Structures are given as C-alpha cells and as structure tokens.
Amino acid sequence: MKVLAINGGAQKNRNTAKMLQSALDGAAEAGASGETVHLYDLNYKGCIGCHACKLKGGSSFGRCVQKDGLTEVLEKAINADVLLLASPMYFNDVTGALRSFMERLFFPAITYNKERTPLYPHPIKAGWLFTMNAPGEFYDTFFKGIINSSNWILGPSEYTIAYGTKQFEDYSKYEADMFDVPAVTKRHEEQFPKDCEAAREMGKRLAANNDLYIGGNI
Ligand SMILES: Cc1cc2nc3c(=O)[nH]c(=O)nc-3n(C[C@H](O)[C@H](O)[C@H](O)COP(=O)(O)O)c2cc1C
C-alpha cells in the first residue's frame, strides 16, 4: 500500500499538518509506506484550461500537460493506493494551493464522453482532512461536494474534520477579541487530540482495507 499525504496548508507544524501526520501514522500502523508533500514548497499553477488532457490521440491524453513543480507529485498521486489530502478552510473553501492541485489532478481524469468513466488506472482511496475555526457542520454541504467528486474521480473517499481550532498560539498578541480564548484553549486541549485520533483511524482504515482491489467492486 502506497500512501501519499498532501498538505494543502502553508504551515508544517499546526493543526492541519498535525492531523495529516496522524492520518499518515495510522496508515503506517496498517503497514503502508507513505510520504508527505507540502504543496507550499512547490511552484505550480492551477489548470489553465488548455484541454490537452482531452485531445484525442494527444500525447498528454488523461494527464496534465503542464510541466512544473507539481508534475512529479501528480504522477505519484495517480500511482498511490491511498491519498490523504489536508487543508485548512480559507474563505469557505480549501486553500488556493490545494484547489489548484485538485484541478490538476481531477480534470485530466475526467472525460466528456457519455460514460464519464474516469481515466486513472486504478481506484485511489482518498481521505480528506479539513480544519477550521467555524462550528461543526458549517461546511457539511461543501465537504459532501468534494467527497462526491472524489468518489467519482479518484475512488472511495471519506473525510474528517477539526473545527473550532486554535488559530493563534497567544491570542493576546493579535486583534482577535471575537474569540472566547478559554473555550478555544480548552477545546484545543480536549478535542483536538480526539480529532487527530479520528484522523489516525481514518488513515489506518483506508490503508488496511484492501477489499476494493479484490474483484474491483467500483
Ligand atoms: C486566510 C485565512 C482564511 C481563513 N478562512 C476561514 C474560513 O473561511 N472559515 C473558517 O472556519 N476558518 C477560516 N480560517 C481559519 C483556519 O481555517 C483555521 O484556523 C485552521 O485550523 C488553520 O489551520 P492551520 O493551523 O493548519 O494553519 C482562515 C484562516 C486564514 C489564515
């Protein structure tokens, strides 16, 4: 089992990266090997709508034609058994970095033919992780939209979240008096470890469950 963890957050040691690491640890417990890619370390753009990935007989059919910092990562993602994709919520969406990655990974896999069968060689199980200040369930519809696309284009997908996260190490240093700091701190101490545990379980579950490849029930 090959697992690729994609950190769509800019920070390498905060909520999102910690949850992602927990998911990767869970996958490792199930015997998978994995690595993490930090998208903010790479230079790349989103989809440019050139349609080279859809050109009949084209040399880049089913693959993104752009050659940049994402090219190697996309190839690794397509060949992974499990993808773990993590992002903080930025303005009611995933970060621009993850959004651009999704465009480059998702669009080449889809066709506009009637069957709409995705083009990647095997199903890729996907575990999504989202962190946010907002209350739980705030973004349920958004997450379900991502999971629908992910189920179709990649393979069986699920997600886990951490909400009401601690954004600042020391709230007193920032213009941030809208927050109930003791409540956020308490939540961070009590709930965030549980969120990481849920992430670990998800990573373990995705890496352990091999049924999908026996008889290809997708
Ligand atoms: C640019 C920016 C935009 C944000 N937008 C949202 C938002 O729309 N909804 C939300 O719930 N939190 C929002 N947040 C808060 C972060 O999603 C939240 O603190 C997250 O857990 C940060 O992850 P990190 O600790 O890995 O950086 C935003 C933070 C930043 C820096």
The ligand as an SDF file (V2000), in Angstrom:
LIG
                    3D

 31 33  0  0  0  0  0  0  0  0999 V2000
   -6.5260   33.3100    5.0580 C   0  0  0  0  0  0  0  0  0  0  0  0
   -7.3760   32.5760    6.0710 C   0  0  0  0  0  0  0  0  0  0  0  0
   -8.7090   32.3790    5.8140 C   0  0  0  0  0  0  0  0  0  0  0  0
   -9.4980   31.6490    6.7090 C   0  0  0  0  0  0  0  0  0  0  0  0
  -10.8160   31.4280    6.3920 N   0  0  0  0  0  0  0  0  0  0  0  0
  -11.5600   30.6360    7.2080 C   0  0  0  0  0  0  0  0  0  0  0  0
  -12.9040   30.3180    6.8560 C   0  0  0  0  0  0  0  0  0  0  0  0
  -13.4280   30.7260    5.8370 O   0  0  0  0  0  0  0  0  0  0  0  0
  -13.5990   29.5150    7.6900 N   0  0  0  0  0  0  0  0  0  0  0  0
  -13.0550   29.0220    8.8530 C   0  0  0  0  0  0  0  0  0  0  0  0
  -13.7480   28.2910    9.5650 O   0  0  0  0  0  0  0  0  0  0  0  0
  -11.7840   29.3040    9.2010 N   0  0  0  0  0  0  0  0  0  0  0  0
  -11.0260   30.0930    8.4020 C   0  0  0  0  0  0  0  0  0  0  0  0
   -9.7110   30.3610    8.7300 N   0  0  0  0  0  0  0  0  0  0  0  0
   -9.1320   29.7320    9.9430 C   0  0  0  0  0  0  0  0  0  0  0  0
   -8.3700   28.4510    9.6320 C   0  0  0  0  0  0  0  0  0  0  0  0
   -9.0510   27.6440    8.7000 O   0  0  0  0  0  0  0  0  0  0  0  0
   -8.1740   27.6070   10.8830 C   0  0  0  0  0  0  0  0  0  0  0  0
   -7.5940   28.3590   11.9150 O   0  0  0  0  0  0  0  0  0  0  0  0
   -7.3140   26.3900   10.5570 C   0  0  0  0  0  0  0  0  0  0  0  0
   -7.4170   25.4230   11.5790 O   0  0  0  0  0  0  0  0  0  0  0  0
   -5.8440   26.7950   10.3550 C   0  0  0  0  0  0  0  0  0  0  0  0
   -5.0670   25.6630   10.0770 O   0  0  0  0  0  0  0  0  0  0  0  0
   -3.5060   25.6320   10.4540 P   0  0  0  0  0  0  0  0  0  0  0  0
   -3.4320   25.7000   11.9610 O   0  0  0  0  0  0  0  0  0  0  0  0
   -3.0300   24.3290    9.9220 O   0  0  0  0  0  0  0  0  0  0  0  0
   -2.8660   26.7940    9.7840 O   0  0  0  0  0  0  0  0  0  0  0  0
   -8.9190   31.1330    7.8950 C   0  0  0  0  0  0  0  0  0  0  0  0
   -7.5660   31.3910    8.1690 C   0  0  0  0  0  0  0  0  0  0  0  0
   -6.8010   32.1130    7.2760 C   0  0  0  0  0  0  0  0  0  0  0  0
   -5.3330   32.3730    7.5860 C   0  0  0  0  0  0  0  0  0  0  0  0
  1  2  1  0
  2  3  1  0
  2 30  2  0
  3  4  2  0
  4  5  1  0
  4 28  1  0
  5  6  2  0
  6  7  1  0
  6 13  1  0
  7  8  2  0
  7  9  1  0
  9 10  1  0
 10 11  2  0
 10 12  1  0
 12 13  2  0
 13 14  1  0
 14 15  1  0
 14 28  1  0
 15 16  1  0
 16 17  1  0
 16 18  1  0
 18 19  1  0
 18 20  1  0
 20 21  1  0
 20 22  1  0
 22 23  1  0
 23 24  1  0
 24 25  2  0
 24 26  1  0
 24 27  1  0
 28 29  2  0
 29 30  1  0
 30 31  1  0
M  END
$$$$
